[in-house]
Structures are given as structure tokens and as C-alpha cells.
Amino acid sequence: MTNFTRRGLLAASAALPLLSSRMAWAAGDKGLISIIVNDPANPYWFTEGAVAKKTAESLGYSANVSAHKGDTNVESNLVDAAITNGAKAIILDPANANGSVGVVKKATQAGIPVFCVNAEINTRGIAKAQLVSNNAQGAAIGAVKWVELVGDKAEYVELVGNPADNNAATRSNGYKTVLSQYPDLKLVASQVANWDRTQGYNKMQSILQAHPTINAVISGNDEMALGAIAALKEANRMKGVIVGGFDGSPDAVDAIKKGELAYTVLQPVAIFSKAAVEQADYFIKNNKTKVDTEKQLFDCTLITKDNVGNYSAPFTLSS
């Protein structure tokens, strides 16, 4: 992560306190929309919160962004605060596919509609909508590009996201569906690195000690991929190793421009975060959902050295 990006994210993260009820109502005359993300230190989740907040405010609401960082206890406390503050709606990136069901029920029973973004809960009919990337489609286009670059014979490593997030398994299964068609692609190590750059770095260091001749890395997100790249560079092993990511973060785009990351799969987080707030606004006004289908999939896009110049804003690729 560049110093500029890190400073910007830290400064922005510091500006995301949970507002009091009185402060929230003062900022907008339509009431409060509470936005709960995972961890804004990650540029993906920061963008998710920032876009949702901007959209809510543009529609005349006050909005706050808070973070559970994957902790369901913190998530529960944040939902309690949203209920106490009289939120008109909650935009929630669930901490756990199973463990977050209870907080969605709690908010719903309090009369507050919940719109899930990015990650989903495993129970249908509670949240008003669940807006997520089409992770299976994204994993497929990423894996096809990876094979195109790596070839049909290699020793490779997979870095996997948080098992409590359904996205991790969906992406991993999507990779396997494509890569299993090539019998000479040998998966020598698969490690959980929980979407985290530091864990990606540490796991890659250990893998390199056990498997010094690997040719490629396929990662469930950009942060883990960037951690792997740091470990490969430190070991002087970057040359000839293909690394693929998933998210479309600004740092990943910079790594593509430097020739370190082969590609990333852009998740349309800026699009579905905006759509979630717009759907919440519709529900608040009409007491019915804007879209009939609860789970809504948004297709991903591949970013490579050929189209990286079209990256116009965080997680946004211009046509």
C-alpha cells in the first residue's frame, strides 16, 4: 500500500465514528441510515462505506459508517446503536454468513429494514435485499485469465479468504472448476489468509520455504495477493511467478501497472453500495421493496495491463 493511500485511508477511517442520534438528525431531514462495514482499513470496505454514505446524504438522509471488523459481538452492538438512534434503514456487510442472521432479525423486529451488501447471510426472507458481486462469474473469468498467463502446467498456491464469508468458498470453488480441467496444474498449497495482506505475506513466506519452485499464485482477494507479492519480492522470487487477484483495489491496479500483479477481478462495490441505499430509500418511502428478488448479483470485470488505463476511480472501470 502506498504511503499516500495508507494516509488517506487512515484519515478517512478516523472520520467514521458512530454518530449520536441528535447529531445524525441534525445532518439530514429524512432521518438516519446506518452503514455497517467490515474494516475500512481495507480499501474495498472503505469504498463500500464511503459510497453508501455519499448516496444516503445525496438523498437527504444523515448517515454514519461504523465497522465490526468481522466480530459478530461488535456487529451486534452496532446494530443495537442503530436501533437506539432510530435509524430508518441499515446497510450491513455481514460479519458472518450464519452468525449475522440474528442481528438482521433483531433490526427487522425493531421495524428497521436491513439491506445486506457484499457478503450474504444464509437465511432468506429477513433482509429486504442482499446485493453481492457475482463471485462465481468473477472467479471463472479470473481463473480463465490465470490459465492463459500461467499455461496448463505449473505448481501453484491458492490463498483463501475468511471461511465465515461465503464469498471465500464461492471464489475457491470457481477457481477449482476451471483449473481442475488441467491435470498438470498442481496445487501444492492452499492456505487461509482471511482477506488480509499481512496474513497473505506470512502464509506466502511459509509456503516458499516448503515449495521454493512454485510458478503461480491465485488469490481470493487483492490484499492477500499483495501480501504474497511482498513475500515473493523479499525472497527474490518474483521473476516468472504469475499472481492473480480479486477485488479491483487501487493498490492492485498500481501493482498491475508495475508488472507485479498479472490481473485483478473488479468487484462492482461502488455500484451495488449505491444501489443498496437507493433501494433502502425506496422501501422507506413505499414500504415495499424496489426489486422483487432478494439476492441480487452484480457481474465482475477483469482488469489487466490492457485496460488498466480505464480505471477512473476506486473500484470503477470506465468503458
C-alpha positions in Angstrom: 0.0 0.0 0.0 1.4 3.4 -0.9 2.0 6.0 1.8 -0.5 8.2 0.1 -3.2 5.5 0.1 -2.4 4.5 3.6 -2.6 8.1 4.9 -5.8 8.7 3.1 -7.4 5.5 4.4 -6.3 6.1 8.0 -7.5 9.7 7.9 -10.8 8.6 6.4 -11.2 5.8 8.9 -10.7 8.2 11.7 -13.6 10.2 10.4 -16.1 7.3 10.7 -17.4 7.4 14.3 -20.9 6.3 15.2 -22.9 9.5 15.4 -25.3 10.1 18.2 -29.0 10.3 17.5 -29.1 14.1 17.8 -26.0 14.6 15.6 -27.5 12.2 13.0 -30.8 14.0 12.8 -29.1 17.4 12.5 -27.3 16.3 9.4 -30.3 15.4 7.3 -34.1 15.9 7.5 -35.1 12.4 6.3 -33.5 10.6 9.3 -30.6 8.3 9.7 -29.3 5.5 7.6 -26.7 3.4 9.5 -24.0 1.8 7.4 -22.0 -1.1 9.0 -19.0 -2.4 7.1 -16.2 -4.8 7.9 -12.9 -2.9 8.1 -12.4 0.5 6.4 -8.6 0.0 6.6 -9.2 -2.3 3.6 -9.8 0.0 0.6 -12.6 -2.2 -0.6 -14.7 -1.9 2.6 -13.7 1.8 2.9 -15.2 2.4 -0.6 -18.3 0.5 0.3 -18.9 2.7 3.3 -18.0 5.9 1.6 -20.2 5.4 -1.5 -23.2 4.3 0.7 -22.7 7.4 2.9 -22.4 9.8 0.0 -25.5 8.3 -1.7 -27.6 8.5 1.5 -26.6 12.1 2.1 -27.4 13.0 -1.5 -30.9 11.6 -1.0 -31.4 13.8 2.1 -30.6 11.4 4.9 -27.9 11.7 7.5 -25.6 8.7 7.5 -22.8 7.2 9.7 -20.3 4.4 8.9 -19.1 2.0 11.5 -17.0 -1.2 11.4 -17.3 -4.6 13.0 -14.0 -5.9 11.6 -15.5 -9.4 11.4 -16.5 -9.6 15.0 -20.2 -10.6 15.5 -20.3 -9.2 19.0 -19.2 -5.8 17.8 -21.7 -6.1 14.9 -24.5 -6.8 17.4 -23.6 -3.7 19.4 -23.5 -1.5 16.3 -27.0 -2.8 15.3 -28.2 -2.0 18.8 -26.9 1.5 18.4 -28.6 1.9 15.1 -31.9 0.8 16.7 -31.4 3.2 19.7 -30.6 6.0 17.3 -33.9 5.4 15.4 -32.2 4.5 12.0 -34.6 4.4 9.1 -32.6 1.6 7.5 -29.4 -0.3 8.0 -26.9 -1.1 5.2 -24.9 -4.1 6.5 -21.9 -6.0 5.3 -22.5 -9.1 7.4 -19.6 -10.3 9.6 -20.6 -14.0 9.3 -23.0 -15.8 6.9 -24.6 -17.7 9.8 -23.6 -15.6 12.8 -25.1 -12.4 11.4 -28.6 -13.8 10.9 -29.6 -12.9 14.5 -28.7 -9.2 14.1 -30.7 -8.9 10.9 -33.7 -10.5 12.7 -33.2 -8.1 15.6 -33.2 -5.0 13.4 -36.2 -6.3 11.4 -38.2 -7.0 14.5 -37.4 -3.4 15.6 -39.0 -2.2 12.4 -35.7 -1.3 10.7 -35.2 -2.7 7.2 -31.8 -4.3 6.5 -30.1 -4.3 3.2 -27.0 -6.6 3.0 -24.1 -5.7 0.8 -21.0 -7.6 -0.4 -21.5 -10.6 1.9 -24.7 -12.5 2.4 -26.5 -14.3 5.3 -27.6 -17.9 4.9 -31.2 -17.3 5.8 -33.6 -15.8 3.2 -36.7 -13.7 3.9 -35.3 -11.5 6.7 -33.1 -8.9 4.9 -35.0 -6.8 2.4 -32.3 -7.3 -0.2 -28.8 -8.9 -0.5 -26.7 -7.2 -3.1 -23.4 -9.0 -3.8 -20.8 -9.5 -6.5 -21.4 -12.4 -8.8 -18.5 -14.2 -7.2 -18.8 -17.4 -9.3 -18.7 -15.4 -12.5 -15.8 -13.3 -11.3 -13.8 -16.4 -10.2 -14.4 -18.0 -13.6 -13.1 -15.1 -15.6 -10.2 -14.7 -13.3 -9.2 -18.4 -13.5 -9.5 -18.4 -17.3 -7.2 -15.4 -17.5 -4.8 -17.0 -14.9 -4.6 -20.2 -17.1 -4.0 -18.1 -20.2 -1.0 -16.5 -18.5 0.4 -19.4 -16.5 -0.2 -22.2 -19.1 -1.5 -25.7 -18.5 1.4 -26.9 -16.4 2.6 -25.4 -13.2 3.0 -25.8 -9.4 0.7 -23.2 -7.8 -0.6 -21.8 -4.5 -4.0 -20.6 -3.5 -4.7 -18.1 -0.8 -8.2 -18.3 0.6 -10.4 -15.7 2.3 -12.3 -15.9 5.6 -14.2 -19.2 5.8 -17.1 -17.5 7.6 -17.7 -15.5 4.5 -19.5 -17.4 1.7 -17.5 -15.4 -0.9 -14.4 -17.3 0.1 -15.8 -20.7 -0.8 -17.6 -19.4 -3.9 -14.4 -18.0 -5.3 -12.3 -21.0 -4.4 -14.8 -23.4 -6.0 -15.0 -21.2 -9.0 -11.2 -21.4 -9.4 -11.3 -25.2 -8.9 -14.0 -25.6 -11.6 -11.7 -24.1 -14.2 -8.3 -25.2 -13.0 -9.3 -28.9 -12.4 -9.6 -29.2 -16.2 -5.8 -29.1 -16.4 -4.3 -32.2 -14.8 -0.7 -30.8 -15.0 -1.7 -27.8 -12.8 -0.6 -29.0 -9.4 -2.0 -27.2 -6.3 0.9 -27.6 -3.8 -0.5 -25.4 -1.0 -3.8 -23.8 -0.1 -3.8 -21.5 2.9 -6.5 -19.4 4.6 -5.3 -15.8 4.9 -8.6 -14.2 5.9 -8.6 -11.4 3.2 -5.6 -9.8 5.0 -2.4 -8.5 3.4 -0.2 -9.3 6.4 -1.5 -12.8 6.7 -1.0 -13.3 2.9 2.6 -12.2 3.4 3.2 -14.6 6.3 1.5 -17.5 4.7 3.5 -17.0 1.5 6.7 -16.9 3.4 6.0 -20.3 4.9 4.8 -21.7 1.6 8.0 -20.6 -0.1 10.1 -22.4 2.4 8.2 -25.7 1.7 7.7 -25.2 -2.0 10.5 -23.0 -3.4 9.8 -23.8 -7.0 6.2 -22.6 -7.4 5.2 -20.9 -10.6 2.0 -19.1 -9.7 -0.4 -17.8 -7.1 -4.1 -17.4 -7.3 -5.7 -15.4 -4.6 -9.3 -14.9 -3.2 -8.7 -11.1 -2.9 -6.2 -8.4 -3.7 -4.9 -7.8 -0.2 -3.8 -11.4 0.2 -2.3 -11.3 -3.3 -0.3 -8.1 -2.5 0.9 -9.8 0.7 2.1 -12.7 -1.4 3.9 -10.4 -3.8 5.7 -8.7 -0.9 6.9 -12.1 0.3 8.0 -13.1 -3.2 9.9 -9.9 -3.7 11.6 -10.3 -0.3 12.7 -13.8 -1.3 13.8 -12.6 -4.8 11.3 -15.0 -6.3 9.0 -12.6 -8.3 10.5 -13.4 -11.7 8.5 -15.9 -13.6 5.7 -16.2 -10.9 2.2 -15.2 -12.0 0.0 -13.7 -9.3 -3.7 -13.1 -9.8 -6.0 -11.1 -7.5 -9.7 -10.3 -6.9 -11.4 -7.0 -5.9 -10.0 -4.3 -8.1 -8.4 -2.2 -5.4 -6.3 0.9 -6.1 -3.2 -0.8 -4.8 -3.9 -3.8 -7.0 -4.2 -1.5 -10.0 -0.9 0.1 -9.1 0.7 -3.4 -8.9 -0.7 -4.3 -12.4 0.9 -1.1 -13.8 4.2 -2.1 -12.2 4.0 -5.6 -13.7 3.8 -7.3 -10.3 0.2 -8.4 -10.3 -1.0 -10.1 -13.5 -4.7 -9.1 -13.2 -7.4 -8.5 -10.7 -11.2 -9.2 -10.9 -13.0 -5.9 -10.3 -16.0 -6.2 -7.9 -18.6 -3.5 -8.6 -18.7 -2.5 -4.9 -19.3 1.2 -5.9 -22.3 0.2 -7.9 -24.1 -2.1 -5.5 -23.3 0.0 -2.5 -25.1 2.9 -4.2 -27.9 0.6 -5.3 -28.5 -0.7 -1.8 -29.0 2.8 -0.4 -31.4 3.7 -3.3 -33.4 0.5 -2.6 -33.5 1.4 1.1 -34.8 4.9 0.2 -37.5 3.3 -1.9 -38.5 1.0 0.9 -38.7 3.8 3.4 -40.9 5.8 1.1 -43.1 3.0 -0.2 -43.0 0.2 2.5 -42.2 -2.3 -0.2 -39.0 -3.5 -2.0 -37.9 -1.9 -5.2 -36.6 -5.2 -6.6 -38.5 -8.4 -6.3 -35.5 -10.7 -5.9 -33.8 -10.6 -2.5 -30.4 -11.8 -3.7 -29.1 -9.6 -6.5 -25.9 -10.5 -8.3 -23.7 -7.9 -9.9 -21.2 -9.1 -12.6 -17.5 -8.6 -12.1 -15.0 -7.3 -14.7 -11.4 -8.3 -15.4 -8.6 -5.7 -15.1 -5.4 -6.4 -16.9 -2.5 -4.4 -18.3 -4.5 -3.9 -21.4 -7.4 -2.0 -19.8 -5.9 -0.7 -16.6 -5.7 2.8 -18.0 -9.6 2.8 -17.9 -9.5 2.6 -14.1 -11.0 6.1 -13.3 -11.8 5.9 -9.6 -11.6 3.4 -6.8 -13.3 0.2 -7.9 -14.6 1.9 -11.1 -13.6 0.9 -14.6 -14.8 3.3 -17.4 -15.9 1.8 -20.7 
